[in-house]
Amino acid sequence: MKKIATVVLLALFATSAYAQEKNKKMTMEIDGVCEMCKLRIEKAALGVKGVKYALWDIPSHKLSLIMDERKTNAMEIKTALVAVGHDTKELKATEEAYNKIMPCCRYRDEKVVNDHKN
């Protein structure tokens, strides 16, 4: 009987140690410059299964997320973001994806960035 109780307790401990959060909060830095970028970034993040909330702050370039870790992870979200043309710290959008965004959203162009600051 003691052996069964010990095994059950160890099994419960092991599963709780590897449990993933249902409402994991996280932030990540995403390149962009304007409201159109904000809409594109948030839509791409929310399009990933398991993302419940996405809010991108233009001045700080921080994307705040609430996600279900049982359904997705940070790399899947970053992959969706680079697919729509926005760089992350770890992943860069392809030239093809980047060139599909509007010319006023070209955050790699110093002139565009400066225009948005004014």
C-alpha positions, 0 to 999 in steps of 0.5 A: 500500500505504501508503494502505491501511495509513493508511486501516485505521489511521485507521478503527481509531482512529476506531472505538476513539474512539467505542467505548462501554463494556460495563461502564460504572460510574456513580452517580446520585442518586434520591429515596426514603426506605425499603427499599420504595423501594430495592426499587422503584428497583433493580427499575426500574433492572434492568428497563432492557435493558443494566443489569447491576447496581443498588444504591441506598443509602438514606442517600445516595440514590445509585444505583450502576450497571453498564451496557452503554452499547451497549444503554442510557444514563443518561437511559433509566434515569432515565426508568424511575425516574421512571415508577415514582414516583422523582425524579432531579436531571434528571427529576421523576416525574409526580404520577400516578406519585408518587401510586402509591407507598405513602404511607410512601414519599412522599419529597416529604412532609416528615413522611414523611421525618422519620418515617423518620429516627426 
